[in-house]
Amino acid sequence: MQELLTQVADLSPDISIPDVLTNLLVAVVLSLTIFISYWYTHVGTAYSRKFNVSLITLAILTATVMMVIGSNIALSLGMVGALSIVRFRTAIKDSRDTTYIFWAITVGIGCGAGFYPVAIIGSIAVFIILLVLGRVTNNQRLLIIIKANRESEKEVEGTVFRKFNKKAFLKVKNTTNESIEWIYELSRTAYEKGEKSNQSTVETLYQTEGIDYVNIVTQSDEISG
């Protein structure tokens, strides 16, 4: 019990200036690796340099907090209480952004605690994985949106059926008294195969009477802000 009270009363973590500089230097180097990885693997419509820079500062700040806390129980509990009243409302537009945030926090914790091998080896492993798989996107499927008069319902559906050889799947069919709107989903491979025929998809559909418009949309897993 006495030993626990002594530890709680000791609010000054035992860390020297060279240790502080070393921890921060390693955190900066590894956070620059995170910066390069995010910049290179980003595939969204708008690259956010501010978010990328924030990853560097997040790693440095986390390392600083870890050095302040050290192994002091009182400071640890105080920091948990302080963070529990902070509410973050920043919208994450890409699920991979969450990975980078946790990567920066992990680097900061490892460097702040002085576990350099863990932080370095872990960062190398994550960097390689994101380098290989980080540019994977969900753009291999297309949506074809067609609107036409109700009188052309059978003709439009037959045209789509023949054009893509049963590879276009009906997802939505909206109807009114005067018009119908179809949303078909198909793979990019099936679409490109259909484009190699004598007529393109758009030309084939517009030859059908009563067509109002034809829209071709690439599916994406991004969330617009």
MOFEN-V336563 format. One record per backbone hydrogen bond with DSSP energy under -1.0 kcal/mol. NH is the residue of the N-H (numbers start at 1). CO is the residue of the C=O. If there is no record, write none. Layout:
nh:NH co:CO
nh:NH co:CO
This chain:
nh:5 co:1
nh:6 co:2
nh:7 co:3
nh:8 co:4
nh:9 co:5
nh:10 co:6
nh:11 co:9
nh:15 co:13
nh:20 co:16
nh:21 co:17
nh:22 co:18
nh:23 co:19
nh:24 co:20
nh:25 co:21
nh:26 co:22
nh:27 co:23
nh:28 co:24
nh:29 co:25
nh:30 co:26
nh:31 co:27
nh:32 co:28
nh:33 co:29
nh:34 co:30
nh:35 co:31
nh:36 co:32
nh:37 co:33
nh:38 co:34
nh:39 co:35
nh:40 co:36
nh:41 co:37
nh:42 co:38
nh:52 co:48
nh:53 co:49
nh:54 co:50
nh:55 co:51
nh:56 co:52
nh:57 co:53
nh:58 co:54
nh:59 co:55
nh:60 co:56
nh:61 co:57
nh:62 co:58
nh:63 co:59
nh:64 co:60
nh:65 co:61
nh:66 co:62
nh:67 co:63
nh:68 co:64
nh:69 co:65
nh:70 co:66
nh:72 co:69
nh:76 co:72
nh:77 co:73
nh:78 co:74
nh:79 co:75
nh:80 co:76
nh:81 co:77
nh:82 co:78
nh:83 co:79
nh:84 co:80
nh:86 co:83
nh:97 co:94
nh:100 co:96
nh:101 co:97
nh:102 co:98
nh:103 co:99
nh:104 co:100
nh:105 co:101
nh:106 co:102
nh:107 co:103
nh:108 co:104
nh:109 co:105
nh:110 co:106
nh:111 co:107
nh:112 co:108
nh:113 co:109
nh:115 co:110
nh:116 co:114
nh:119 co:115
nh:120 co:116
nh:121 co:117
nh:122 co:118
nh:123 co:119
nh:124 co:120
nh:125 co:121
nh:126 co:122
nh:127 co:123
nh:128 co:124
nh:129 co:125
nh:130 co:126
nh:131 co:127
nh:132 co:128
nh:133 co:129
nh:134 co:130
nh:136 co:133
nh:142 co:186
nh:143 co:217
nh:144 co:184
nh:145 co:215
nh:146 co:182
nh:147 co:213
nh:148 co:180
nh:149 co:210
nh:150 co:178
nh:152 co:149
nh:153 co:150
nh:156 co:152
nh:157 co:153
nh:158 co:154
nh:159 co:155
nh:160 co:156
nh:161 co:157
nh:162 co:158
nh:163 co:159
nh:164 co:160
nh:166 co:161
nh:167 co:164
nh:169 co:185
nh:171 co:183
nh:172 co:183
nh:174 co:181
nh:176 co:179
nh:180 co:148
nh:181 co:174
nh:182 co:146
nh:183 co:172
nh:184 co:144
nh:185 co:169
nh:186 co:142
nh:188 co:140
nh:191 co:187
nh:192 co:188
nh:193 co:189
nh:194 co:190
nh:195 co:191
nh:196 co:192
nh:197 co:194
nh:204 co:200
nh:205 co:201
nh:206 co:202
nh:208 co:205
nh:211 co:208
nh:212 co:147
nh:213 co:147
nh:215 co:145
nh:217 co:143
nh:219 co:141
nh:223 co:93
